[in-house]
Amino acid sequence: MKNKKQILIGKIAEICLRDPNGITEAPAA
């Protein structure tokens, strides 16, 4: 099992790839 941090990073990355201008706090690549 992945730990929660890895899962969270994965979800944020997936959202950013789909919607770079979305509501995530991660900077758009």
PyMOL Python script that loads the backbone (N, CA, C, O; Angstrom):
from pymol import cmd

cmd.read_pdbstr("""\
ATOM      1  N   MET A   1       0.829  -1.221   0.000  1.00  0.00           N
ATOM      2  CA  MET A   1       0.000   0.000   0.000  1.00  0.00           C
ATOM      3  C   MET A   1       0.854   1.258   0.000  1.00  0.00           C
ATOM      4  O   MET A   1       1.848   1.343   0.722  1.00  0.00           O
ATOM      5  N   LYS A   2       0.476   2.208  -0.790  1.00  0.00           N
ATOM      6  CA  LYS A   2       1.160   3.504  -0.762  1.00  0.00           C
ATOM      7  C   LYS A   2       0.767   4.243   0.507  1.00  0.00           C
ATOM      8  O   LYS A   2      -0.329   4.049   1.033  1.00  0.00           O
ATOM      9  N   ASN A   3       1.664   5.090   0.997  1.00  0.00           N
ATOM     10  CA  ASN A   3       1.264   5.876   2.165  1.00  0.00           C
ATOM     11  C   ASN A   3       0.400   7.050   1.711  1.00  0.00           C
ATOM     12  O   ASN A   3       0.325   7.353   0.521  1.00  0.00           O
ATOM     13  N   LYS A   4      -0.245   7.701   2.664  1.00  0.00           N
ATOM     14  CA  LYS A   4      -1.212   8.754   2.329  1.00  0.00           C
ATOM     15  C   LYS A   4      -0.567   9.899   1.568  1.00  0.00           C
ATOM     16  O   LYS A   4      -1.190  10.490   0.686  1.00  0.00           O
ATOM     17  N   LYS A   5       0.688  10.219   1.907  1.00  0.00           N
ATOM     18  CA  LYS A   5       1.356  11.336   1.241  1.00  0.00           C
ATOM     19  C   LYS A   5       1.539  11.029  -0.247  1.00  0.00           C
ATOM     20  O   LYS A   5       1.297  11.891  -1.093  1.00  0.00           O
ATOM     21  N   GLN A   6       1.965   9.810  -0.566  1.00  0.00           N
ATOM     22  CA  GLN A   6       2.157   9.436  -1.962  1.00  0.00           C
ATOM     23  C   GLN A   6       0.841   9.479  -2.728  1.00  0.00           C
ATOM     24  O   GLN A   6       0.790   9.931  -3.872  1.00  0.00           O
ATOM     25  N   ILE A   7      -0.216   9.006  -2.087  1.00  0.00           N
ATOM     26  CA  ILE A   7      -1.533   9.025  -2.730  1.00  0.00           C
ATOM     27  C   ILE A   7      -1.975  10.463  -2.990  1.00  0.00           C
ATOM     28  O   ILE A   7      -2.487  10.777  -4.064  1.00  0.00           O
ATOM     29  N   LEU A   8      -1.774  11.334  -1.999  1.00  0.00           N
ATOM     30  CA  LEU A   8      -2.178  12.731  -2.144  1.00  0.00           C
ATOM     31  C   LEU A   8      -1.406  13.403  -3.274  1.00  0.00           C
ATOM     32  O   LEU A   8      -1.994  14.111  -4.092  1.00  0.00           O
ATOM     33  N   ILE A   9      -0.089  13.183  -3.325  1.00  0.00           N
ATOM     34  CA  ILE A   9       0.730  13.758  -4.394  1.00  0.00           C
ATOM     35  C   ILE A   9       0.246  13.244  -5.751  1.00  0.00           C
ATOM     36  O   ILE A   9       0.158  14.007  -6.713  1.00  0.00           O
ATOM     37  N   GLY A  10      -0.065  11.960  -5.825  1.00  0.00           N
ATOM     38  CA  GLY A  10      -0.555  11.374  -7.070  1.00  0.00           C
ATOM     39  C   GLY A  10      -1.856  12.018  -7.525  1.00  0.00           C
ATOM     40  O   GLY A  10      -2.034  12.302  -8.710  1.00  0.00           O
ATOM     41  N   LYS A  11      -2.763  12.248  -6.581  1.00  0.00           N
ATOM     42  CA  LYS A  11      -4.047  12.862  -6.927  1.00  0.00           C
ATOM     43  C   LYS A  11      -3.852  14.297  -7.394  1.00  0.00           C
ATOM     44  O   LYS A  11      -4.471  14.724  -8.369  1.00  0.00           O
ATOM     45  N   ILE A  12      -2.995  15.044  -6.705  1.00  0.00           N
ATOM     46  CA  ILE A  12      -2.737  16.434  -7.094  1.00  0.00           C
ATOM     47  C   ILE A  12      -2.128  16.475  -8.491  1.00  0.00           C
ATOM     48  O   ILE A  12      -2.528  17.290  -9.322  1.00  0.00           O
ATOM     49  N   ALA A  13      -1.163  15.600  -8.751  1.00  0.00           N
ATOM     50  CA  ALA A  13      -0.525  15.567 -10.065  1.00  0.00           C
ATOM     51  C   ALA A  13      -1.551  15.236 -11.146  1.00  0.00           C
ATOM     52  O   ALA A  13      -1.544  15.835 -12.221  1.00  0.00           O
ATOM     53  N   GLU A  14      -2.429  14.284 -10.855  1.00  0.00           N
ATOM     54  CA  GLU A  14      -3.445  13.882 -11.829  1.00  0.00           C
ATOM     55  C   GLU A  14      -4.396  15.031 -12.124  1.00  0.00           C
ATOM     56  O   GLU A  14      -4.750  15.266 -13.279  1.00  0.00           O
ATOM     57  N   ILE A  15      -4.809  15.747 -11.087  1.00  0.00           N
ATOM     58  CA  ILE A  15      -5.710  16.886 -11.263  1.00  0.00           C
ATOM     59  C   ILE A  15      -5.015  17.995 -12.060  1.00  0.00           C
ATOM     60  O   ILE A  15      -5.620  18.600 -12.945  1.00  0.00           O
ATOM     61  N   CYS A  16      -3.752  18.258 -11.745  1.00  0.00           N
ATOM     62  CA  CYS A  16      -3.014  19.312 -12.445  1.00  0.00           C
ATOM     63  C   CYS A  16      -2.887  18.981 -13.929  1.00  0.00           C
ATOM     64  O   CYS A  16      -2.994  19.871 -14.773  1.00  0.00           O
ATOM     65  N   LEU A  17      -2.660  17.711 -14.251  1.00  0.00           N
ATOM     66  CA  LEU A  17      -2.538  17.324 -15.651  1.00  0.00           C
ATOM     67  C   LEU A  17      -3.859  17.534 -16.385  1.00  0.00           C
ATOM     68  O   LEU A  17      -3.875  17.921 -17.553  1.00  0.00           O
ATOM     69  N   ARG A  18      -4.970  17.274 -15.688  1.00  0.00           N
ATOM     70  CA  ARG A  18      -6.280  17.439 -16.306  1.00  0.00           C
ATOM     71  C   ARG A  18      -6.706  18.897 -16.351  1.00  0.00           C
ATOM     72  O   ARG A  18      -7.294  19.352 -17.332  1.00  0.00           O
ATOM     73  N   ASP A  19      -6.404  19.633 -15.272  1.00  0.00           N
ATOM     74  CA  ASP A  19      -6.882  21.017 -15.151  1.00  0.00           C
ATOM     75  C   ASP A  19      -5.808  21.884 -14.500  1.00  0.00           C
ATOM     76  O   ASP A  19      -5.862  22.122 -13.294  1.00  0.00           O
ATOM     77  N   PRO A  20      -4.828  22.363 -15.280  1.00  0.00           N
ATOM     78  CA  PRO A  20      -3.716  23.147 -14.728  1.00  0.00           C
ATOM     79  C   PRO A  20      -4.186  24.392 -13.992  1.00  0.00           C
ATOM     80  O   PRO A  20      -3.484  24.883 -13.108  1.00  0.00           O
ATOM     81  N   ASN A  21      -5.357  24.912 -14.337  1.00  0.00           N
ATOM     82  CA  ASN A  21      -5.860  26.121 -13.692  1.00  0.00           C
ATOM     83  C   ASN A  21      -6.928  25.797 -12.656  1.00  0.00           C
ATOM     84  O   ASN A  21      -7.773  26.633 -12.336  1.00  0.00           O
ATOM     85  N   GLY A  22      -6.880  24.581 -12.141  1.00  0.00           N
ATOM     86  CA  GLY A  22      -7.894  24.130 -11.191  1.00  0.00           C
ATOM     87  C   GLY A  22      -7.664  24.677  -9.796  1.00  0.00           C
ATOM     88  O   GLY A  22      -6.938  25.652  -9.603  1.00  0.00           O
ATOM     89  N   ILE A  23      -8.298  24.028  -8.821  1.00  0.00           N
ATOM     90  CA  ILE A  23      -8.293  24.545  -7.459  1.00  0.00           C
ATOM     91  C   ILE A  23      -7.141  24.002  -6.628  1.00  0.00           C
ATOM     92  O   ILE A  23      -7.074  24.272  -5.429  1.00  0.00           O
ATOM     93  N   THR A  24      -6.231  23.242  -7.234  1.00  0.00           N
ATOM     94  CA  THR A  24      -5.105  22.706  -6.470  1.00  0.00           C
ATOM     95  C   THR A  24      -4.129  23.828  -6.139  1.00  0.00           C
ATOM     96  O   THR A  24      -4.067  24.835  -6.845  1.00  0.00           O
ATOM     97  N   GLU A  25      -3.375  23.651  -5.070  1.00  0.00           N
ATOM     98  CA  GLU A  25      -2.398  24.663  -4.673  1.00  0.00           C
ATOM     99  C   GLU A  25      -1.065  24.465  -5.391  1.00  0.00           C
ATOM    100  O   GLU A  25      -0.172  25.307  -5.296  1.00  0.00           O
ATOM    101  N   ALA A  26      -0.936  23.359  -6.102  1.00  0.00           N
ATOM    102  CA  ALA A  26       0.309  23.087  -6.811  1.00  0.00           C
ATOM    103  C   ALA A  26       0.438  24.034  -8.007  1.00  0.00           C
ATOM    104  O   ALA A  26      -0.554  24.299  -8.686  1.00  0.00           O
ATOM    105  N   PRO A  27       1.622  24.539  -8.270  1.00  0.00           N
ATOM    106  CA  PRO A  27       1.828  25.446  -9.412  1.00  0.00           C
ATOM    107  C   PRO A  27       1.638  24.715 -10.735  1.00  0.00           C
ATOM    108  O   PRO A  27       1.979  23.538 -10.852  1.00  0.00           O
ATOM    109  N   ALA A  28       1.104  25.397 -11.715  1.00  0.00           N
ATOM    110  CA  ALA A  28       0.911  24.797 -13.028  1.00  0.00           C
ATOM    111  C   ALA A  28       2.264  24.621 -13.708  1.00  0.00           C
ATOM    112  O   ALA A  28       3.094  25.530 -13.698  1.00  0.00           O
ATOM    113  N   ALA A  29       2.480  23.458 -14.293  1.00  0.00           N
ATOM    114  CA  ALA A  29       3.763  23.186 -14.945  1.00  0.00           C
ATOM    115  C   ALA A  29       3.875  23.989 -16.244  1.00  0.00           C
ATOM    116  O   ALA A  29       4.886  23.897 -16.941  1.00  0.00           O
TER     117      ALA A  29
END
""", "prot")
cmd.dss("prot")
cmd.show_as("cartoon", "prot")
cmd.util.cbc("prot")
cmd.orient("prot")
